[in-house]
C-alpha cells in the first residue's frame, strides 16, 4: 500500500530549478513535518542526508554542537561540485576555515573578530544612516510608477549599508552587487557564469585586492579590521580572511534583500496587514521579525553527527549529515498559531530565521533594524501598491527569495 511518505519528492529540497520555479517548497515541507520530520534523502547526484523539518529538532540540533558539528560541509552540493575554496583559488587550495564551518571554542574566536561591529551601541549609531539611505532611495523612486522592487530598491538598501561598513567605495557598489548575484545565483540561468570562469574566483580576487589595500593603507572599517585580524595570537591566513569577508558580504546582502523583497510581496498579498502597519507604525519592529519568519531566506545549513544518536525517533549514525530546513521550522504548526498567515503583530514569534545557538546570525540585529527602518519610512508614503507581473524567484538551494518583483505603486 502506498503511504504519503512515498509521495515525498526530495528533489524539491536540493534542485535549484525547483526553488526558481516557485520559491520555498512549503508543500513538501508540510508533508515532511507531518509524515517524516526527520527523513533520509538520497537525491540523484547528491550525497545522502537527513532532512530535519520540525522546529524543536532544528533548535535542539543547533544547540548541541558537540554531537552535531559544523565542521565539514555546511551546505548541500552535488557530488561533483568543488569546495568553495577550490573554485575560489584553483584546485588544491584546501585547508581553509570559515566562521560557518567551525565549532566552539574556535567558532567563538572567529565571531569575536567582527562582533564589535554589530554591538547594540554601534547599531544605534548606524540607525540614522540607515534612515538616510532609506529616504534617499525612496525619494529617487517617488516619481516612478512602474518598477522592479528587487532591482530598484530591495537590492540596494542593504548593499549601501554593507558597503559603508566594509569601506567599499560607492563606485564599486555595482561590482559587488553583480558578484554577489553571480556567486549566490551560480545555478540560476540569469546569473550563471561559464564553468571556466566561476563567479567565486572573481569574487575572491576582488576581496583579495580589498584586503591588500587595507594592509597597505590601514583603515578602521570592517575590511580593515579583518585584514589585520589575529586568531589566538596568529594572523589569519589569506584564504581564511577572504572567505570571512565573502561570507559577510553575501550574508549581509542577499539574505536581507530577499527578506525585504519577500516582505513587500507579503504586504501586497495581505493588504489588511499593510493597513494595520499604517494605523499602528509601532508594529514595524514586530513586522520585521514576521517578514524574516515568513520569507526565511536561508534555506538550510548542514550539521554532521559526531556519534550514533537519535533525532525525532530516527537512528542517526556518526558521520551522517543533517540538513536543517529553516523555512519549514518557521511554519511548524506545533509552534506557530496559524503559521501560514502573515501577521505583522505576531507575538511571540520564536522563528529560527537567524539560526539558533552558537551559529545565530552575527548580523541579525543589523538586518532586523534595516528592515524595520525601511518599513517606518516606506509605509507612511505608500499610497497604493499592486503586482504588475509575476514574481520571479532565485534558483538557489541556499538563499531563496524573489529576484524580480514587478509592481505598480504610488509613493508620496
C-alpha positions as MATLAB code, in Angstrom:
seq = 'XXXXXXXXXXXXXXXXXXXXXXXXXXXXXXXXXXXXXXXXXXXXXXXXXXXXXXXXXXXXXXXXXXXXXXXXXXXXXXXXXXXXXXXXXXXXXXXXXXXXXXXXXXXXXXXXXXXXXXXXXXXXXXXXXXXXXXXXXXXXXXXXXXXXXXXXXXXXXXXXXXXXXXXXXXXXXXXXXXXXXXXXXXXXXXXXXXXXXXXXXXXXXXXXXXXXXXXXXXXXXXXXXXXXXXXXXXXXXXXXXXXXXXXXXXXXXXXXXXXXXXXXXXXXXXXXXXXXXXXXXXXXXXXXXXXXXXXXXXXXXXXXXXXXXXXXXXXXXXXXXXXXXXXXXXXXXXXXXXXXXXXXXXXXXXXXXXXXXXXXXXXXXXXXXXXXXXXXXXXXXXXXXXXXXXXXXXXXXXXXXXXXXXXXXXXX';
ca = [
       0.000    0.000    0.000;
       1.393    3.406   -0.949;
       1.921    5.760    2.015;
       2.081    9.521    1.955;
       5.773    9.247    2.826;
       6.429    7.619   -0.534;
       4.964   10.708   -2.228;
       7.684   12.959   -0.841;
       9.887   14.208   -3.670;
      13.228   15.010   -2.045;
      14.418   16.702   -5.236;
      12.304   19.649   -4.047;
      14.899   20.151   -1.317;
      18.035   20.285   -3.452;
      17.352   21.246   -7.072;
      17.835   24.992   -7.632;
      15.411   24.927  -10.563;
      12.608   23.846   -8.214;
      13.243   26.873   -5.985;
      13.456   29.090   -9.056;
      10.077   27.854  -10.281;
       8.053   28.520   -7.142;
      10.171   29.700   -4.212;
      10.277   27.713   -0.982;
       8.763   24.191   -1.303;
       6.270   24.592    1.528;
       4.012   21.782    0.314;
       6.903   19.351    0.633;
       7.982   20.789    3.979;
       4.440   20.433    5.342;
       4.255   16.826    4.202;
       7.646   16.075    5.763;
       6.700   17.618    9.116;
       3.545   15.534    9.204;
       4.771   12.235    7.781;
       8.537   12.078    8.278;
      10.009   15.062   10.137;
      13.495   13.504   10.151;
      13.649   11.974    6.694;
      16.504   10.153    4.959;
      17.102   11.618    1.475;
      19.176   10.227   -1.388;
      18.515   12.556   -4.309;
      20.171   11.762   -7.612;
      23.797   13.016   -7.808;
      23.756   14.294   -4.204;
      25.211   12.732   -1.059;
      22.618   11.287    1.312;
      21.377   13.397    4.221;
      18.667   13.625    6.847;
      16.089   16.369    6.201;
      15.175   17.922    9.565;
      11.970   19.950    9.272;
      10.433   20.412   12.749;
      11.151   23.486   14.849;
      12.133   21.615   18.006;
      14.527   19.281   16.175;
      16.218   22.139   14.298;
      16.556   24.031   17.566;
      17.882   21.056   19.561;
      20.467   20.160   16.913;
      21.594   23.790   16.678;
      22.231   23.857   20.430;
      24.111   20.539   20.585;
      27.315   21.370   18.718;
      29.215   18.520   20.386;
      27.031   15.826   18.790;
      26.141   17.806   15.662;
      29.220   19.530   14.300;
      29.544   22.356   11.788;
      32.938   21.032   10.698;
      32.861   19.638    7.206;
      30.354   20.628    4.522;
      27.858   23.240    5.708;
      25.768   23.369    2.510;
      24.192   20.736    0.295;
      26.020   20.427   -3.011;
      26.147   17.921   -5.867;
      28.730   15.171   -5.560;
      30.705   16.675   -8.450;
      30.794   20.232   -7.046;
      34.210   21.524   -5.891;
      34.542   23.092   -2.438;
      34.091   26.847   -2.490;
      37.760   27.455   -1.639;
      38.874   25.408   -4.656;
      36.620   27.317   -7.023;
      37.951   30.496   -5.429;
      41.655   29.949   -5.784;
      42.040   26.907   -8.005;
      42.467   23.210   -7.257;
      44.481   22.243   -4.230;
      43.688   25.315   -2.149;
      42.023   23.374    0.672;
      42.652   23.694    4.380;
      40.644   26.884    4.879;
      38.455   27.521    7.887;
      35.352   29.682    7.930;
      33.088   31.111   10.584;
      30.357   28.809    9.217;
      32.424   25.619    9.366;
      33.789   25.732   12.911;
      32.586   24.699   16.376;
      33.278   26.291   19.764;
      35.676   27.338   21.048;
      37.216   28.074   17.635;
      33.923   29.422   16.305;
      33.766   31.974   19.116;
      37.229   33.218   18.201;
      36.048   33.813   14.629;
      32.886   35.596   15.794;
      34.832   37.850   18.142;
      36.765   39.375   15.229;
      33.695   41.077   13.720;
      31.368   41.115   16.740;
      32.293   44.666   17.870;
      30.831   45.989   14.597;
      27.422   44.509   15.441;
      27.045   45.558   19.073;
      23.823   47.390   20.027;
      25.725   50.624   20.733;
      27.203   50.577   17.223;
      23.843   49.769   15.631;
      22.202   52.692   17.417;
      24.730   54.982   15.766;
      24.118   53.333   12.386;
      20.337   53.684   12.558;
      20.376   57.328   11.472;
      22.454   56.387    8.452;
      20.096   53.526    7.565;
      17.219   56.009    7.742;
      19.060   58.413    5.425;
      19.689   55.583    2.951;
      16.015   54.554    3.107;
      14.759   58.076    2.479;
      17.217   58.703   -0.352;
      16.234   55.502   -2.171;
      12.528   56.238   -1.747;
      12.996   59.827   -2.941;
      14.691   58.526   -6.093;
      11.711   56.263   -6.791;
       8.906   58.611   -5.750;
       8.179   59.669   -9.319;
       8.432   56.159  -10.743;
       5.080   54.389  -11.073;
       6.288   51.074  -12.503;
       9.385   49.379  -11.090;
      11.066   46.131  -10.210;
      11.041   46.317   -6.421;
      14.025   43.954   -6.142;
      16.438   45.541   -8.593;
      15.304   49.133   -7.925;
      15.133   49.083   -4.124;
      15.468   45.809   -2.189;
      18.908   45.009   -3.612;
      20.279   48.492   -2.981;
      19.058   49.079    0.556;
      21.265   46.511    2.369;
      24.034   46.848   -0.220;
      24.628   50.522    0.525;
      24.885   49.942    4.258;
      27.102   46.895    3.773;
      29.493   48.830    1.540;
      29.779   51.587    4.145;
      30.555   49.109    6.913;
      33.165   47.335    4.786;
      34.574   50.599    3.446;
      33.800   49.787   -0.196;
      33.660   52.842   -2.439;
      30.333   53.911   -3.951;
      31.765   53.368   -7.446;
      32.214   49.663   -6.624;
      28.657   49.032   -5.426;
      27.520   47.690   -8.773;
      30.551   45.413   -8.941;
      29.743   43.925   -5.536;
      26.077   43.543   -6.496;
      26.975   41.695   -9.703;
      29.475   39.426   -7.957;
      27.004   38.617   -5.186;
      24.274   37.782   -7.718;
      26.607   35.576   -9.724;
      28.043   33.860   -6.645;
      24.726   33.006   -4.962;
      22.947   32.597   -8.304;
      25.537   30.221   -9.736;
      22.730   27.755  -10.585;
      20.317   30.408  -11.883;
      20.281   30.782  -15.695;
      20.096   34.575  -15.361;
      23.280   34.861  -13.300;
      25.214   31.663  -14.044;
      28.788   32.138  -15.223;
      30.651   29.809  -17.614;
      32.248   26.825  -15.891;
      35.720   28.004  -16.852;
      35.123   31.396  -15.176;
      33.345   30.679  -11.857;
      31.942   33.680  -10.016;
      33.644   32.576   -6.803;
      37.064   33.119   -8.378;
      36.340   36.703   -9.468;
      34.643   37.415   -6.137;
      37.705   36.086   -4.328;
      40.029   38.186   -6.479;
      38.049   41.330   -5.678;
      38.089   40.608   -1.922;
      41.805   39.763   -2.056;
      42.543   43.169   -3.573;
      40.422   44.859   -0.907;
      42.369   43.098    1.842;
      45.705   44.001    0.243;
      44.620   47.635    0.069;
      43.706   47.649    3.781;
      47.018   46.093    4.733;
      48.887   48.695    2.711;
      46.707   51.581    3.932;
      45.072   50.621    7.246;
      41.539   51.866    7.929;
      39.066   51.293   10.740;
      36.279   49.869    8.570;
      35.365   46.193    8.863;
      37.529   45.229    5.884;
      40.476   46.859    7.637;
      39.730   45.044   10.888;
      39.596   41.690    9.098;
      42.758   42.430    7.112;
      44.629   42.809   10.407;
      42.753   40.092   12.318;
      44.548   37.572   14.507;
      43.310   34.232   15.780;
      44.830   33.027   19.051;
      47.701   35.440   18.541;
      48.444   34.459   14.935;
      47.434   36.376   11.789;
      44.532   34.842    9.876;
      45.627   33.167    6.666;
      44.899   34.973    3.412;
      42.342   32.338    2.420;
      40.567   32.433    5.790;
      40.367   36.228    5.547;
      38.987   36.150    2.002;
      36.333   33.599    2.924;
      35.352   35.525    6.059;
      34.803   38.704    4.053;
      32.915   36.856    1.330;
      30.562   35.341    3.896;
      29.889   38.757    5.440;
      29.283   40.265    2.006;
      26.809   37.556    0.981;
      25.104   37.177    4.361;
      24.856   40.943    4.800;
      23.266   41.488    1.409;
      21.466   38.527   -0.148;
      19.529   37.464    2.942;
      18.278   40.967    3.754;
      17.446   41.694    0.127;
      15.394   38.502   -0.053;
      13.595   39.352    3.189;
      12.771   42.909    2.070;
      11.520   41.742   -1.335;
       9.536   38.857    0.135;
       8.146   41.216    2.768;
       6.814   43.572    0.115;
       5.193   40.654   -1.687;
       3.579   39.565    1.598;
       2.197   43.068    2.195;
       0.797   43.185   -1.346;
      -0.823   39.777   -0.858;
      -2.162   40.808    2.571;
      -3.458   44.383    2.244;
      -5.108   44.179    5.674;
      -1.630   43.832    7.196;
      -0.393   46.845    5.250;
      -3.356   48.833    6.575;
      -2.530   47.670   10.100;
       1.042   48.930    9.732;
      -0.267   52.304    8.532;
      -2.566   52.510   11.539;
      -0.014   51.226   14.044;
       3.529   52.141   12.909;
       4.878   50.960   16.259;
       4.404   47.422   14.881;
       7.241   47.824   12.358;
       9.640   46.013   14.699;
       7.353   43.004   15.032;
       6.679   43.184   11.300;
      10.417   42.905   10.604;
      10.554   39.638   12.555;
       7.408   38.346   10.874;
       8.928   39.131    7.486;
      12.004   37.070    8.371;
       9.831   34.187    9.624;
       7.624   34.379    6.539;
      10.411   34.613    3.972;
      13.095   32.516    5.747;
      15.698   33.460    3.107;
      18.305   30.960    4.325;
      17.004   27.575    3.204;
      19.317   25.256    5.116;
      22.622   24.545    6.800;
      24.235   21.152    7.385;
      25.447   19.528   10.571;
      27.400   16.264   10.826;
      26.705   13.729   13.577;
      29.809   13.015   15.650;
      28.345    9.897   17.291;
      25.458    7.468   16.926;
      22.337    9.099   18.331;
      18.604    9.574   17.791;
      16.670   12.576   16.476;
      12.896   12.601   16.224;
      12.776    8.846   16.719;
      15.256    8.169   13.901;
      18.604    6.473   14.414;
      21.413    8.732   13.201;
      24.852    7.228   12.656;
      28.139    9.002   13.249;
      29.287   10.769   10.104;
      25.812   11.237    8.636;
      24.723   14.711    7.640;
      21.604   16.506    8.771;
      20.123   19.410    6.795;
      18.288   21.913    8.994;
      15.474   23.450    6.942;
      14.630   26.816    8.499;
      11.634   27.695    6.259;
       9.950   24.502    7.438;
      10.749   25.120   11.107;
       9.242   28.591   10.728;
       5.921   27.126    9.535;
       5.742   24.466   12.253;
       2.113   24.096   13.320;
       3.177   22.970   16.809;
       4.958   26.272   17.447;
       3.165   28.985   15.471;
      -0.541   29.702   15.612;
      -1.887   29.755   12.051;
       1.660   29.543   10.593;
       0.539   30.181    7.015;
      -0.944   33.541    7.957;
       1.236   36.638    7.599;
       0.672   38.751   10.738;
       2.670   41.904   11.352;
       1.602   41.896   15.015;
       2.623   38.265   15.658;
       3.833   37.807   19.216;
       5.506   35.726   20.439;
       7.479   34.899   17.313;
      10.209   32.355   18.116;
      11.288   31.962   14.497;
      14.630   30.452   13.531;
      15.227   32.696   10.527;
      18.503   33.898   12.042;
      19.552   30.395   13.064;
      19.943   29.407   16.703;
      22.637   28.656   19.255;
      26.327   29.203   18.578;
      25.736   29.992   14.897;
      22.999   32.575   15.471;
      23.462   35.170   12.733;
      26.128   37.696   13.702;
      24.376   40.468   11.748;
      20.808   39.640   12.828;
      20.304   42.865   14.769;
      21.579   44.953   11.870;
      19.319   43.191    9.369;
      16.292   43.494   11.664;
      16.991   47.193   12.116;
      17.383   47.720    8.354;
      14.023   46.082    7.661;
      12.280   47.961   10.484;
      13.631   51.359    9.452;
      12.727   50.800    5.809;
       9.169   49.916    6.848;
       8.971   53.012    9.036;
       9.977   55.181    6.075;
       8.099   53.333    3.332;
       4.674   52.547    4.783;
       3.574   56.135    5.537;
       4.460   57.157    1.960;
       2.970   54.118    0.235;
      -0.390   55.334   -1.052;
      -1.040   52.266   -3.201;
       0.786   49.200   -4.493;
      -0.065   46.146   -6.598;
       1.709   43.488   -8.588;
       2.425   44.346  -12.223;
       3.529   40.845  -13.185;
       4.511   37.506  -11.701;
       7.367   37.409   -9.157;
      10.439   35.504  -10.287;
      12.496   33.562   -7.778;
      16.216   32.983   -7.385;
      17.133   29.429   -8.361;
      19.168   28.595   -5.269;
      19.007   25.873   -2.630;
      20.904   28.140   -0.208;
      19.240   31.579   -0.224;
      15.807   31.755   -1.804;
      13.852   34.942   -2.445;
      12.378   36.994   -5.259;
      14.929   38.112   -7.842;
      12.320   40.201   -9.695;
       9.148   41.742   -8.299;
       7.364   43.974  -10.827;
       4.994   46.387   -9.113;
       2.956   49.487   -9.749;
       2.838   51.907   -6.854;
       2.088   55.454   -5.847;
       4.635   56.864   -3.435;
       4.174   60.198   -1.709;
];
